[in-house]
Amino acid sequence: MNILDLARNGLPFENITLIDMHCHFGPYNSCYIPCLDESEQAVQYKRTMERMGVNYSAVSMLRGLASGELEATLDLYGFMQKDEKLLGWVTYIPSLIPESLDMAERCFPLTKRFIGFKVHPEINRYPITGKDYIPMWEYAHEKGLLVLAHAWGVHSEPSMFREIAAKYPNAKILLGHCGGREPEISVAIGLANEFGNVYLDLNGAFIYSRVWLEAIVRKADTAKILFSSDTIFNNICWEIGHVAFADIPESVKLDILGLNAKRLLAGIV
């Protein structure tokens, strides 16, 4: 049964690699979230992962991103110990450089399933090109880590990543939301096509902009497109449906849903 048939029949993707690269746990003050307790969110999302056939989900803590409670990443590690399908993002806050790097030094040795940094320049109201991000980029470059960066808004629009990608080639940059809307989506695609270390985080591109996957696939190196849902803000079923019902080759759907991420995370998953 192919991907479209599985989706139409509401069946889990049991024999298909499905890796969600952009998830969150925790409360957030500007969006409605039905369940605010992180432990309950972890339980509920595990059920969703099993129901949908998700192999791995990469999670960052909203409590860390929104309030600077960096210790939230250690709480995430607790959830990761209980669920081997969870991968982790370590929060970096540009106004808390020593504290953020200290947390990185504490978290990355705990498990290889901490795959990199998560940054949100719009929440922190600080441009991604600012000097206070330099220690993080240097760290990620030295260690060969991923950086999932919100890439949509005045502090993080995709063109701002050009010099970063060139200067830190060993840091793998995942452009969150693929730029969000046009013309930024096309800019993000252009960067991913140009730089070997730039990748496209798919979620939101169709929800917020109505730029369908077919249009992205026509322009982008499809090996650079990674599936993501932005759970708990969005429902992962929307994003799975966006791929499953797209008029693109089955092989490209398989790459986007998980094989691209599996190659990127070789030795981890």
Summary of the structure (lengths in Angstrom):
residues: 269
radius of gyration: 17.1
end to end distance: 24.6
largest distance: 51.0
contacts: 931
relative contact order: 0.14
helix: 48%
strand: 16%
